[in-house]
Amino acid sequence: MSAIKVNARDGGTLSLSREELASLQSRIRGEIITTGNGSYEAARKVWNGLIDRKPGVIVRCREAADVAAAVTFAGERGIAVSARGGGHNVAGACLVENGYTIDLSYMRAVRVDPENRVAVAEGGARLGDLDRATQAFGLAAPVGVVSATGVAGLTLHGGVGWLLRNHGLSIDNLLSAEIVTADGRLRRADANENADLFWALRGGGGSFGVVTAFEFKVHPVGPDVWLSAPIYPLERAGEVMAAFRDYLESAPDELMGLGVYWSAPEAPQVPKHLHGVPVVILLGCYTGPFEKGEKVLEPLRRIGTPIADLGGPMRFVDVQTFLDADYPDGKFYYWKSIYLDRLDAEAIRVLSDHTAARPSPLSSIDVWTLGRAMSRVESTATAFFRRDAPYMIGIEANWERREDAEANIQWARAVFEDLKKFSNGGNYLNFPGFFEEPERLLTGSFGENLKRLKSIKARHDPKNLFLGAINIPPGPSAALQDRPAREARPSTGMEAP
Ligand SMILES: Cc1cc2nc3c(=O)[nH]c(=O)nc-3n(C[C@H](O)[C@H](O)[C@H](O)COP(=O)(O)OP(=O)(O)OC[C@H]3O[C@@H](n4cnc5c(N)ncnc54)[C@H](O)[C@@H]3O)c2cc1C
C-alpha cells in the first residue's frame, strides 16, 4: 500500500503513509479499506447508482471504540471526516472524493427493553433492523417507510414515516444518543447530559460527531394494522387529491397519509392494459385500534371507483417493506423536497401536470401530510425548525439509464421551481437534491435555530472535523465563522451531479 491522499479539513490534501494506516488498523477490530483492497469497490458503493466517488480511506468499524480510534486519528492529523450509516442519502453524502469515511455498516445491532418501551439501535442499523426487533414485542419506533434506509441519517435530519401524526418525527422519540465527538471521546447526549449536543442532533445532522447508538422511545403498534392503497387515474387527480386533503384534515392522528403521483404498478390486481399509466395512489396507514381501521380508511378507498386497491389489513413489518421493491440499489435517483403551506386546486393541478410530463415512469411526486404530533413540538425545542408546514412534497426522479440523468434531474428541478409559489420556504434535508445552494438550504431549513447550531458546533467541533451531509460551520468563536458553508468543506463532487 503506497501513501494515500485524503482531504484535510482546511480544504487542502494530506498524505497518509502505510505505517500510519497500519498503526490505526492495529487499534481497531474493524478494517481499513483503501484503493488496493479487494473490498474497496463494494465499499464505495451507495444506494444511488449515480454516485461514483472514490474515498481515500474507509474505516469500517465494529464498535464504538473503533469509531473513537478513527476520529482521534483524523483529529490528530486534521483530516476531514464523513460518516456512513445506511448509505441511503440521495446525494451520497457519506462518501467524499479522496475523503476519509467512518463506516458503521457493520454496526447494526438493536436491543429492545420492552418493559420500559425503549430500543437502542447502533449507528449503522437500517430501519428493517429496528422494525424487526421492536415488532417482536409489538412495539415500533417512528422511522421512515423503506426498510433499507439507515436509521442514522434519517434520524439526524428529522425522520418522517407512518407514525408521524401520532408520535411525531423520529427525533421527537429520541431519548439519547451515544456520540464520538471531535476530541475522540464517547459521550452520552440526552436532556440532562450534553443537552446542547442532544438538541443539535435532533435535526441538525451529522456535523457534530459520529453517533454510535440511538436510544428511542417505542410505542405499541400492531402487529396488524391497516394500509390503504387505492389507485386512481391521473385524470381524476383534482377530485381525488382534494378529497384526500379534506379527509386527512379531520382524520384521527393514527392515520398518516401519503398521496403518491406515480405509475400503476404491474400488480395482478391492476388490469394489464393499465400497467404503467400515470395514477394517484392514496397510501394511508392506520395504526390505531385494529377493529376501527377498515372504517377509518374507507373514505380514501371509495372516492368513486379506484382502478385497483392494493391495501388491506397487514402486519406492520409488511407495511414497512411495502415500498422496498420500488427502490433497488444501484438505479439512478435525484430527490428534492419542498414544504407547502397549502394544497389548493392550483397546486394539485401543478402536481398533476408535472406527473404527466415525467421523463421516467418510475418517478413520483409524494404528498406527505404533516402536522399533528410533529407540530405540537416548539420549533426551537430541537434543531429541526420547520414544524408548521401542513404538507411536504417529495419530488423523486427515479430512472434506469445513466444517460437519462440530465432530463430527469431537470424535471425534478422544474417541479421544485413551480411549487415555490405555494411554499413559505424550507426543505426537508433528507430529500436534499445534491445540496445545491447550501446557504439557502441552511437558512430555509433551520431558520432562527441556525445560530445556535453554529455555536454548538463551535463548542464541540471548533476545527470543523465533521463534514455532515450539509456542513454547519462553527459559529462566532471559530476561525471558519464567516466562510460560507460550501467553502467550509472540501469538494464532495456533489456540486456537479
Ligand atoms: C429508498 C429511500 C426511502 C426513504 N424514505 C424515507 C422516509 O420514509 N422518511 C424519511 O424521513 N426519509 C426517507 N429517506 C431519506 C433518508 O432519511 C436519507 O436518505 C438518510 O440520509 C438516510 O440515512 P443513511 O444513514 O442511510 O444515510 P448515509 O448516506 O449513510 O448518511 C447520510 C449522512 O448522514 C450522516 N450520518 C450517517 N450516519 C451517521 C452517524 N452514525 N453519525 C453521524 N452522522 C451520520 C452523515 O452526515 C452522512 O453524510 C429515504 C431514502 C431512501 C433512499
The ligand as a Gaussian input file, in Angstrom:
#p B3LYP/6-31G(d) Opt

LIG

0 1
 C      -35.440000       4.406000      -0.555000
 C      -35.434000       5.544000       0.439000
 C      -36.553000       5.774000       1.210000
 C      -36.564000       6.820000       2.124000
 N      -37.672000       7.017000       2.903000
 C      -37.643000       7.983000       3.850000
 C      -38.741000       8.146000       4.740000
 O      -39.720000       7.432000       4.681000
 N      -38.649000       9.117000       5.675000
 C      -37.574000       9.929000       5.792000
 O      -37.560000      10.774000       6.669000
 N      -36.518000       9.813000       4.952000
 C      -36.545000       8.855000       4.000000
 N      -35.475000       8.718000       3.154000
 C      -34.369000       9.660000       3.232000
 C      -33.359000       9.185000       4.257000
 O      -33.788000       9.590000       5.522000
 C      -31.990000       9.817000       3.979000
 O      -31.550000       9.379000       2.723000
 C      -30.961000       9.493000       5.057000
 O      -29.817000      10.252000       4.812000
 C      -30.573000       8.035000       5.053000
 O      -29.725000       7.768000       6.138000
 P      -28.436000       6.837000       5.966000
 O      -27.895000       6.564000       7.307000
 O      -28.778000       5.684000       5.096000
 O      -27.516000       7.872000       5.186000
 P      -25.983000       7.862000       4.809000
 O      -25.930000       8.068000       3.342000
 O      -25.248000       6.709000       5.369000
 O      -25.503000       9.167000       5.549000
 C      -26.020000      10.433000       5.237000
 C      -25.425000      11.456000       6.176000
 O      -25.901000      11.234000       7.489000
 C      -24.870000      11.461000       8.428000
 N      -24.605000      10.210000       9.158000
 C      -24.856000       8.947000       8.749000
 N      -24.546000       8.095000       9.733000
 C      -24.087000       8.837000      10.767000
 C      -23.654000       8.534000      12.074000
 N      -23.641000       7.292000      12.543000
 N      -23.252000       9.555000      12.864000
 C      -23.270000      10.821000      12.424000
 N      -23.682000      11.168000      11.200000
 C      -24.103000      10.182000      10.395000
 C      -23.663000      11.925000       7.672000
 O      -23.641000      13.324000       7.681000
 C      -23.911000      11.407000       6.284000
 O      -23.339000      12.211000       5.295000
 C      -35.436000       7.671000       2.246000
 C      -34.321000       7.438000       1.456000
 C      -34.307000       6.387000       0.572000
 C      -33.109000       6.174000      -0.280000

